Amino acid sequence: MTIALLYTMDHCPYCERAKRLLESRQISTTIIDITGDNEEITKLSQRTGMHTLPQIWIDNDFVGGCDDLLRLDMAGKLR
């Protein structure tokens, strides 16, 4: 079973798109909303080197952001 971890923020269209895609693929997803949590945002940026959201892990592997998730899906690797 595939499991996703998705860090998001309120009012983020890319976060919403990633959520919808994971849901449509019936992938079990834990969503962590870090809206306004500057400490967590800083930690996440230091961990991944990314400064945008969403940030996505699938089965403990860092995928990247929404565009990266879409590329995985288009390549048939998102199941």
Helices and strands as residue ranges (DSSP letters): E 3-8, H 13-24, E 28-33, H 38-48, E 55-58, E 61-64, H 66-74
